[in-house]
Amino acid sequence: MELQEFFIVLAITIGLVSVCISLINFARWIWVMFLRPSKKLKEYGSWAIITGSAQGIGKALAFEMASKGLNIFLVDKNHSTLEATSNELSEKHGWRVEIKSIVMDLAKLSGEEIAKTIEEGTKGLDVGILVNNAGMCYPYPRFFHEVDSELMENIMKVNMEAATWMTKAVLPGMLKKKKGAIVNIGSASTEIAPSFPLYTLYATTKAYLKLFSRCISLEYKQHGIDIQCQVPVFVATRLAKIKESSLFIPSPETFSKSSIRWIGYDNVCTPYWSHSMMGFVARALPHALLTATIFRYFLGNRKRGQLNELQKKNILQRQSNQL
């Protein structure tokens, strides 16, 4: 009887400890997601460089950081949209911050050219924050052998090489003043599933960014430089091919507000609250089930993408015949 009572008490104790741990974890999640104060970004330096800043997350981050009093250095490949974004920023925040921009196609330049251009363009500027936001992906899901060589090279150059050389360009200045922050925009493809079929190359390049961020975060934390990789799930951007935002798919503006609240904290993070919940659920599912579901979903998207591509080709062919 005494042994039976012992096991009952033990089971109750284990249950209470488990509940307490869960409550503590939940309280911490509430704190970091909604209550924890953000870092004072201007303390890193007066300028923020943002790549891929003419639209989407990059543009939203530019406006959000400008609202905090940071001068903004825009980098993008599209001259017209970059100029439009620069003008918008000047109209809204030009009275309080400076705006500079440079047209740079990260897929066309070598790493050395990227670094040299940034070093020369930011000479004399107190660069405190770098956001490596520029990224490339497939137009629609496809098997690895279906990715043409030009697209493959561009994805690797923009997603990995450009971010690496941008980081190398700003680090010396940050080391000199012993402060700075570097944010690499990754992807939840590296977090929510053990594999990401039909977007293999994209997911692999984002996995590089995640490990790159973790490693150099440890190298430079002691020098006052905060480096992190942010891993959003879906955001309503042109890259994601999503037009409408929702509870689980925030707009770039909504996501950017969460994004800057995390700068300076964990070296890998999921800034938006519903994305964090999605990650928790995904990690609780059996890997085989999750991977099979993702694969089947992307197979359907691949068929739709192929049909749309074929329709566009037929339209162009008819127009060519009419001429």
C-alpha positions in Angstrom: 0.0 0.0 0.0 2.8 2.3 0.9 4.5 1.6 -2.5 1.3 2.4 -4.3 0.9 5.7 -2.5 4.6 6.5 -3.3 3.9 6.0 -7.1 0.8 8.1 -6.9 2.6 11.0 -5.2 5.5 10.6 -7.7 3.1 10.8 -10.7 1.3 13.8 -9.2 4.7 15.5 -8.6 5.9 14.8 -12.1 2.6 16.1 -13.5 2.9 19.3 -11.5 6.5 19.9 -12.5 5.5 19.4 -16.2 2.6 21.9 -15.8 4.9 24.4 -14.1 7.5 24.1 -16.9 4.8 24.5 -19.5 3.5 27.6 -17.8 6.9 29.1 -17.4 7.7 28.5 -21.1 4.3 30.0 -22.1 5.0 33.1 -19.8 8.4 33.5 -21.4 6.9 33.3 -24.9 4.3 36.0 -24.0 7.2 38.1 -22.7 9.5 37.9 -25.7 6.6 38.2 -28.2 4.6 41.0 -26.8 6.2 42.6 -23.7 10.0 42.6 -24.0 11.3 46.1 -24.8 13.1 46.5 -28.1 16.7 47.6 -28.3 17.5 51.3 -29.0 18.6 50.8 -32.6 20.2 54.2 -32.9 22.8 53.1 -30.3 24.2 50.8 -32.9 24.9 53.6 -35.2 23.0 56.3 -37.2 22.7 54.4 -40.5 20.9 51.2 -41.5 21.7 49.4 -44.8 18.9 47.3 -46.2 19.2 45.1 -49.3 16.1 44.3 -51.4 14.6 47.5 -50.0 12.4 48.7 -52.9 9.5 46.5 -51.9 8.2 43.8 -49.6 9.8 43.2 -46.2 12.9 45.3 -47.1 10.8 48.4 -47.9 8.6 48.0 -44.7 11.8 47.7 -42.6 13.2 50.8 -44.2 10.0 52.8 -43.2 10.0 51.2 -39.7 13.6 52.0 -39.0 13.2 55.5 -40.4 10.4 56.1 -38.0 12.9 55.2 -35.2 15.2 58.0 -36.4 17.7 55.9 -38.3 19.1 57.2 -41.6 18.4 54.7 -44.4 20.8 53.3 -47.1 18.7 51.5 -49.7 20.1 48.8 -51.9 18.1 47.3 -54.8 18.5 46.2 -58.4 15.4 48.0 -59.8 16.1 51.6 -60.4 12.5 52.8 -60.8 11.1 51.1 -57.7 14.1 52.1 -55.7 13.7 55.7 -56.6 10.0 55.5 -55.8 10.7 54.0 -52.4 13.4 56.7 -51.7 11.0 59.4 -52.6 8.3 58.0 -50.4 10.7 57.8 -47.5 11.8 61.3 -48.1 8.2 62.6 -48.1 7.3 60.8 -44.9 10.5 60.9 -42.9 12.9 63.2 -44.8 12.5 66.0 -42.2 14.1 63.8 -39.6 16.4 61.3 -41.4 18.7 61.1 -44.4 18.0 58.8 -47.3 20.7 57.3 -49.6 20.2 54.7 -52.3 22.3 52.6 -54.7 21.3 50.5 -57.6 23.0 47.1 -57.4 22.1 43.8 -58.9 23.5 41.3 -56.5 23.0 38.5 -58.9 25.3 40.1 -61.5 28.2 41.3 -59.4 31.0 39.3 -57.9 31.5 39.2 -54.1 34.5 41.6 -54.3 32.5 44.0 -56.4 29.6 44.0 -53.9 31.9 44.6 -50.9 33.8 47.4 -52.8 30.6 49.2 -53.8 29.3 49.1 -50.3 32.6 50.2 -48.7 32.8 53.2 -51.1 29.1 54.1 -50.9 29.1 54.1 -47.1 32.5 55.8 -46.5 32.2 58.3 -43.7 28.8 57.0 -42.6 28.2 55.6 -39.1 26.7 52.2 -40.2 25.1 50.6 -37.2 22.7 48.0 -38.8 22.9 45.8 -41.9 19.8 43.9 -43.0 20.5 41.2 -45.6 16.9 41.0 -46.9 17.4 40.5 -50.7 16.5 37.0 -51.8 15.5 34.9 -54.8 13.3 31.8 -55.2 11.8 29.7 -57.9 8.8 31.1 -59.8 6.9 28.0 -58.7 7.9 24.6 -57.1 10.0 22.3 -59.2 12.2 19.3 -59.1 15.9 20.1 -58.7 16.8 18.9 -62.3 14.1 21.4 -63.6 16.0 24.4 -62.2 17.9 26.0 -65.1 21.5 26.9 -64.6 21.0 30.7 -64.7 18.3 30.6 -62.0 20.4 28.2 -59.9 23.4 30.5 -60.0 21.4 33.6 -59.3 19.7 32.1 -56.2 23.0 31.0 -54.8 24.6 34.4 -55.5 21.8 36.5 -54.0 20.8 34.3 -51.1 24.3 33.3 -50.0 27.2 35.0 -51.6 25.7 38.6 -51.6 24.8 38.3 -47.9 28.2 37.0 -47.0 30.1 39.8 -48.8 27.7 42.5 -47.5 28.5 41.3 -44.0 32.3 41.3 -44.7 32.0 44.9 -46.0 30.4 46.3 -42.8 32.2 44.3 -40.1 35.5 46.3 -40.0 33.6 49.5 -39.2 31.5 47.8 -36.5 34.6 46.2 -35.0 36.3 49.6 -34.9 33.5 51.1 -32.8 32.7 47.9 -31.0 29.0 47.9 -31.8 26.6 47.0 -34.6 23.8 44.7 -35.6 23.5 42.4 -38.7 20.1 40.8 -39.5 19.9 38.0 -42.1 16.4 37.3 -43.3 16.1 33.6 -43.6 13.2 31.2 -44.1 11.0 28.9 -42.0 11.9 26.2 -44.5 14.9 25.7 -42.3 12.8 25.5 -39.1 9.4 24.0 -39.5 10.3 20.9 -41.5 13.2 18.4 -41.7 13.1 18.9 -45.5 11.5 21.2 -48.0 11.0 19.3 -51.3 10.5 21.1 -54.6 12.2 24.2 -53.2 15.4 22.4 -52.5 17.9 25.0 -53.6 16.1 27.9 -52.0 15.8 26.1 -48.6 19.4 25.0 -48.8 20.7 28.6 -49.3 18.5 29.8 -46.4 19.9 27.0 -44.2 23.4 28.4 -45.1 22.3 31.9 -43.8 21.0 30.3 -40.6 24.2 28.5 -39.8 26.3 31.5 -41.0 24.5 33.7 -38.6 24.9 31.4 -35.7 28.6 31.0 -36.2 29.5 34.6 -36.7 27.2 35.6 -33.9 29.5 33.6 -31.5 32.6 35.1 -33.1 31.5 38.8 -32.8 29.2 38.9 -29.7 32.3 39.6 -27.6 32.9 42.7 -29.8 29.5 44.2 -29.2 28.1 43.1 -32.6 24.7 41.4 -32.5 24.1 39.0 -35.4 20.9 37.0 -36.0 18.9 35.2 -38.6 15.2 35.8 -38.6 13.0 33.0 -40.0 9.5 34.1 -41.0 7.0 31.7 -42.4 4.8 33.3 -45.1 4.5 37.1 -45.5 2.3 38.7 -48.1 5.0 39.7 -50.6 5.7 39.3 -54.3 8.4 36.8 -53.6 5.9 34.6 -51.7 3.3 35.3 -54.4 0.8 36.1 -51.7 -1.3 39.3 -52.1 -3.7 39.2 -49.1 -2.5 39.2 -45.5 -4.3 37.3 -42.8 -3.8 36.2 -39.2 -1.1 33.7 -40.1 0.2 35.6 -43.1 1.1 39.2 -42.0 1.7 42.1 -44.3 5.3 43.3 -44.7 4.4 46.3 -42.5 3.0 44.1 -39.7 6.0 41.7 -39.9 8.5 44.6 -39.8 7.2 45.9 -36.5 7.8 42.5 -35.0 11.1 42.1 -36.8 12.8 45.2 -35.3 11.7 44.2 -31.7 13.9 41.1 -32.0 17.1 42.8 -33.2 19.9 42.3 -30.7 18.5 39.2 -29.0 18.6 35.6 -30.1 20.9 34.6 -33.0 18.0 32.7 -34.6 14.4 33.7 -34.1 10.9 33.7 -35.5 9.7 37.3 -34.8 6.0 37.1 -35.6 3.8 35.5 -33.0 1.6 33.3 -35.3 4.6 32.1 -37.2 6.1 31.0 -33.8 2.9 29.1 -33.1 3.0 27.4 -36.5 6.5 26.3 -35.8 5.6 24.8 -32.5 2.8 22.8 -34.1 4.9 21.7 -37.0 7.7 20.5 -34.7 5.2 18.4 -32.7 4.0 16.5 -35.8 5.7 13.3 -37.0 8.5 14.3 -39.5 7.2 11.8 -42.1 3.7 13.1 -42.0 4.9 16.8 -42.2 7.2 16.2 -45.1 4.7 14.1 -47.1 2.1 16.9 -46.6 4.5 19.6 -47.8 5.6 17.5 -50.8 2.0 16.9 -51.9 1.0 20.5 -51.4 4.0 21.7 -53.5 3.3 19.1 -56.2 -0.1 20.7 -56.7 1.4 24.2 -56.8 3.9 22.9 -59.4 1.2 21.7 -61.7 -0.6 25.0 -61.5 2.6 26.9 -62.1 3.4 24.8 -65.2 -0.1 25.4 -66.6 0.2 29.2 -66.0 3.6 29.1 -67.7 2.2 27.2 -70.7 -0.7 29.6 -71.0 1.7 32.6 -71.1 3.8 30.9 -73.7 0.7 30.2 -75.9 -0.4 33.9 -75.6 3.0 35.1 -76.6 3.1 32.7 -79.5 -0.3 33.9 -80.8 0.8 37.5 -80.5 4.0 36.7 -82.4 2.0 34.9 -85.1 -0.3 37.9 -85.5 2.7 40.2 -86.1 
